[in-house]
Amino acid sequence: MKLNIHEITCDILVVGGGGGGIRAALAARGQDDQTSIYLATKGKLGQSGVTALACSDRMAFHATLPHTEPLCEDSWFYHARDIYEIGGRVSDANLAAILAANACEAFEYLLKLGVPFVTCDGKTDQFVTDGSHYARACYTGPYTAVHIEQALVEEFKRNNIGLLENCSIIELISDNEGIRGAIGLLESRQGEELLVVNASSVIMASGGGGLIYADNVFPRGNSGSGAILAYRAGAELVNMEFIQFGIASVKTRLNCSGSMMRAFPRFVNDQGREFISDYLPEGIDPSDLPGLIFRKGATWPVSYEHDTRIIDIAVYKERKNGRKVYLDYSKNPRGFTYQQVESALKERYRGEIKNEISLQEREESPLKRLQEINPDSVSWLEKHGIDITSGEMVEVAVCAQHFQGGIKINDRGETAVRGLYAVGECAGGQHGANRPGGNALLDGQVFGKITGAQAALRAKQTEARAISKSEVDIILEKVDDLYKSRGLTASEYLSRLQKIMSSCAGVVRTAEGLKEGLVLLEELRQMPFEMDSSGLVQAVELPAMTTLAEVVLRSAQLRDESRGPHLRFTCPTDNTPLPRRDPQWQRYIVIKEISGQAELEPREPVKQFE
Ligand SMILES: Cc1cc2nc3c(=O)[nH]c(=O)nc-3n(C[C@H](O)[C@H](O)[C@H](O)COP(=O)(O)OP(=O)(O)OC[C@H]3O[C@@H](n4cnc5c(N)ncnc54)[C@H](O)[C@@H]3O)c2cc1C
């Protein structure tokens, strides 16, 4: 079946309509009103991607504002240092400095667009998030990202920028002189069409690739294909082994952080057994568990640098052993009494009380405590189909939430391909192994502005060059082959891919497991597959998703230490990860495609902040 072909020519094509992509398009427009700009997005603008759809108990946007601690002229420097140091010194310090130094301006831009950030005593309220030293997290509530997306979409509509909705970019075209444009699939009620976009600049803003994992909290469409299109066009990837994981509800995808843990729930398996103590490393006593669970509330992502990883490792292993895992709020954990909780934790608990109850009630159950410190989460769960007031339990898994690495960028958001820029979660080098919460939303705004302005400058000097008919024919043929191909259904192929990744490159990584993952992936790659009800785009993207999985596995294989969410073990039954190796591994792994093969090179990051 041959598709109809449409062709457009423009100066700048932005791929992705999340926070990063929209900000980049607006910045390009702000730089020059004569530049022709198009933004292509899967689905409808404002209704696809993580920024538009994600929520958690309180989503954070990090910014160093004039009243942010430590209240000195260079407070932003402490922010930059947190990104770099807490990140594990495997990111570029100059990019961390750019993020921090521009955070206040990015925040004020969003405020001007009407994002309803919460204030307290006339000042923007800020709190401390996972892994940062000062309170920098600005928020609107559970929907901070959604509010940011909505405000950006409104501003987008006020500007003259071409919009290509339901348009998935499936190939980037480049040569020695740089990027020449992209080819996409346009979906409409009438079916699919091929769209050829000749552009002198392309800004990749396609988000993270959480869908390569079986357990993830990403929306549909976040395949990570954009990073691989850039890689195949000649860009480098970096830090691909660092994927943020954390405990989330399987049914609702809610991150179970904060008060969900501070209520001291029971972790049980599908046989009703409290299992965490089966996986305790040497030196940890079961009596330490309540404290660990409580502290998990403030250290949601898995990290080698936090002992609360013990909880994630136990949940991950229990599920890998074939049992489902639940949070039970109906009964206290075995042997638990609130009275015995250490006083520092009680102090923090008291600071969270919203509807105070008697001491006796507080002793009764995690449900009573959750109702005391965060009644909204109880009603939120009920609204989303889990009624914990009637004893229903919350099924959880350790889910992929954020790609800390991606397409390697420099301080101008440029990649190794001239005219190709990357921004937001698909970009890499600005975050390290750990990403202090709140810096991803910030990243899209700061580098969105930078890449948009850079692409607009390039537009003044460079003409778009046409993509040739033979280049289009190659893509047409690939798509045509998919219509005819027979084999595994695309959904079954994806499900196998996800199982390989969750099993071999999830929370527990071993040399053996990573090697096996690569073998299984290669076997899968050889299997023919056919399109099914999941659609043409899903089928077209499977090879890119397979390559994404491969670069994650290979980077994880090379890094034979633990750092951030990358936990390496000698064998799967070990409960203690291999140590972090400093300073030897204060290097990031850069991946480049050479003659169709992934070449990995550990490289020194930029260590100077300026
Ligand atoms: C549950 C959850 C909670 C989070 N909490 C926080 C938080 O509190 N603070 C924080 O800083 N970060 C948080 N994050 C991370 C943060 O929200 C994301 O990193 C950020 O929103 C990503 O923005 P983006 O613009 O890069 O990508 P996205 O918002 O994911 O947008 C990607 C866009 O690209 C489009 N797209 C993808 N592929 C293609 C293609 N091939 N062709 C065309 N279009 C394409 C998609 O449709 C979408 O429009 C959280 C993430 C999750 C999942």
The ligand as an ORCA input file, in Angstrom:
! r2SCAN-3c Opt
* xyz 0 1
  C       4.880     10.542     37.038
  C       5.963     11.543     36.754
  C       6.261     12.516     37.690
  C       7.281     13.433     37.432
  N       7.538     14.405     38.349
  C       8.449     15.373     38.069
  C       8.638     16.467     38.955
  O       7.981     16.581     39.993
  N       9.573     17.396     38.621
  C      10.316     17.329     37.475
  O      11.132     18.201     37.223
  N      10.132     16.294     36.616
  C       9.218     15.333     36.874
  N       9.028     14.318     35.982
  C       9.786     14.341     34.730
  C       9.301     15.469     33.801
  O       7.909     15.649     33.939
  C       9.638     15.158     32.346
  O      11.005     14.867     32.251
  C       9.331     16.333     31.420
  O       7.986     16.731     31.539
  C       9.628     15.924     29.976
  O       9.329     16.992     29.128
  P       9.705     16.882     27.575
  O       9.163     18.106     26.924
  O      11.133     16.599     27.424
  O       8.939     15.576     27.062
  P       7.389     15.201     27.057
  O       6.599     16.119     27.896
  O       7.309     13.748     27.327
  O       6.958     15.484     25.570
  C       7.425     14.708     24.504
  C       6.624     15.092     23.275
  O       7.210     14.492     22.140
  C       6.201     13.860     21.355
  N       6.870     12.825     20.571
  C       7.575     11.759     21.021
  N       8.115     11.095     19.991
  C       7.752     11.768     18.865
  C       7.980     11.564     17.479
  N       8.729     10.547     17.039
  N       7.417     12.424     16.590
  C       6.651     13.474     17.028
  N       6.406     13.708     18.341
  C       6.956     12.863     19.229
  C       5.189     13.412     22.380
  O       3.944     13.179     21.798
  C       5.182     14.638     23.307
  O       4.393     15.665     22.760
  C       8.022     13.374     36.225
  C       7.721     12.387     35.288
  C       6.711     11.473     35.538
  C       6.408     10.415     34.517
*
